[in-house]
C-alpha cells in the first residue's frame, strides 16, 4: 500500500450524505489511496492514516493507532470535542465556499422572512384576508450577528447590501467593513441593545452553552420597529435554553424565532416548537454542503500535508473550535 | 399665491399611505406651496400646477386646466395610461432608492423561499415531520428576470452575489455586469429555456398583457433541479393569465408561484389562489415605499423643473412606461 488509508466514519445525514455516497465521492478524488467505509473487517486499523468523520461514536476514532489527521465533515466540532478518547492529532473542520454560501442563503432568507412579516402574511393567506400592513425599511432594522468567522462575515456582507444595519459580536476583536463590531463580555450588552434580529452562528463550547437565554433576550432592542426582537439560531442546539425561548415567545420578549438546531435532534415529536405559531423550524439543514466539495477539500488538504505543507482550519483544542 | 398649488389625489392604500398622511408629508417638504387634498371645495382648480396621484379615478385629472406635471406615487403607470382624458403633460413615475430596495427584498426573499424548499419545510413542520431533503446549490439554479430596468438590475445584482446564475430579458438590448442578457421576441425562447425561477418585473402595456401564459411556462427549463420551474410575479396582475397559472401548477408545468399582484385587487375571496398549496401570496405589498422618500422626490423634481431643469423618469407615452 503506497498511501496511508482514509477511513470514513459517517453516521446519520440525509440521502445526499449517505455513507455509500461519501465513499464514491472520496474514491473519485483520492487517487491511489484506499478509502475504507467502516465497519469493514477486511483491513488493518494500523494502515489508516486519515479519518473523515460525521457524528462518529465516542471511542470509535481511538481504534486507529497510526492516525495522523481527523477531518470533520461539517463546521461544528463540539460533538467530537466531547469525546475524551479522541486521538491527539490535528482535527480539521470543513471551511468550503459552498458551506458558507448555503449558510448565507439560510441567514438572508430567515432575516427577510421576519423583516417582511412572512408569518403574518401566511396567516393572512390561510384566512383569505387581504390585509397589507405597513412595512418598515431595512435601514430601520439592525441585524446582530453572533460569531464573525467566515460564515458570519459573509452573511453580514449580503445583509448590508440589502440595506440592513448590521452589528457583529465575537469573542476576540474583529474588523468587518461596514459592520459595527463588538467583542467580549464587556461589549455584549451594547451589542444586544441595538439588535432587532439576532443571528447566532457561534460554535458550541463550554463558554457558549446556553448563551441564548432569557436574561440576554431581555437585553435586545425593546423599541424594535418589528414590535419585539427575533432570534435566528443556526449554530448548535446546545447554545439555546429552549424553555427560555418558549416562555419569551409567549410573553412577548421575543416576537419570533427561526430555529435550525435543537438540544435533541431529530426534534422530538412532543416538542412545543413544532406547532408554535411564531417559530419557523428547519431540520438542521441550514448548510448541508455538497459532498463533492467537501471530499475535494479533504483530498487537497491530505496531498498538501503529505508534501510537507500546513493543514488549514485546524481546531484549537483550547478554544474548542 | 406665489407658487402653483400641488393637488393630491390619493385613493386606496394601507394606513401608511392614507391621504392625510400624504398631505402631512407633502406639507413638510413643499415650503411655501399650497398642498390640496382632494376633494376640497375651497380652491380654484386653475391654481393647480402639479398633481401627485395614486389610483386617481378616470377623468379626475382633466379638471385642472393649468396642470404642468403629473407625478404618479408608484412605479407602474398602466392604470393612468388607460385614462383617455389624461391631460397631455409630462407624467413622472417614482424611482427612489427605497422602492428599489424593497422590491429587491421581495425578489430575494421569494427566490430563496422556493430555492430553499420553504413550502415543503412548512408542510413538514405542520406535520411534525423531521425530514430534510437534499438541497441543490444556488449555482445549479438560473433565475430569469423579465424587465432589466432599475428594479430588475438591482435584484439581479444581489441574486448573483448569493451564487445564483442570473439571466435577464428586456424589450431592448441591455448590458448588466455578470448577467446573461437577452432581448426582444427572437431571444425570448432562449431566455426561457434556461430559466428555473422566473421573476417578472415588467411594466404592463398592451404588448405585455398576459405575457405570463401556458405556452411560455411550457418553454421554461424542463430539466430544472427544482423539479419544475417557479413563477414570481411582482409586476402587475394584467401580465398574468390566472387560469393558465392554476392549470400549470396543477399539472406540474409549474412547481410553485409567488404572486404579489392579481387581475382583480383586492384578490376576491373566492380565488383559488388563496388556498392553493403551491402559491405564496402577498397583498400587492412587494414595494410599498415610504411616503417620506416619495414626497421628497416629488418636491425636489418640482423645484428643479421650476428652475428650468429637466424632469427625471418621465413616462414615454408611446412605450407606455
Interface residues (C-beta under 8 A of the other chain):
Chain A: X14 X15 X16 X98 X101 X102 X104 X105 X106 X108 X109 X112 X113 X115 X116 X118 X121 X122 X124 X125 X128 X130 X131 X132 X133 X134 X135 X137 X138 X158 X161 X162 X163 X265 X266 X267 X269 X274 X275 X280 X281 X282 X283 X284 X285 X288 X290
Chain B: X14 X15 X16 X98 X101 X102 X104 X105 X106 X108 X109 X112 X113 X115 X116 X118 X121 X122 X124 X125 X128 X130 X131 X132 X133 X134 X135 X137 X138 X158 X161 X162 X163 X265 X266 X267 X269 X274 X275 X280 X281 X282 X283 X284 X285 X288 X290
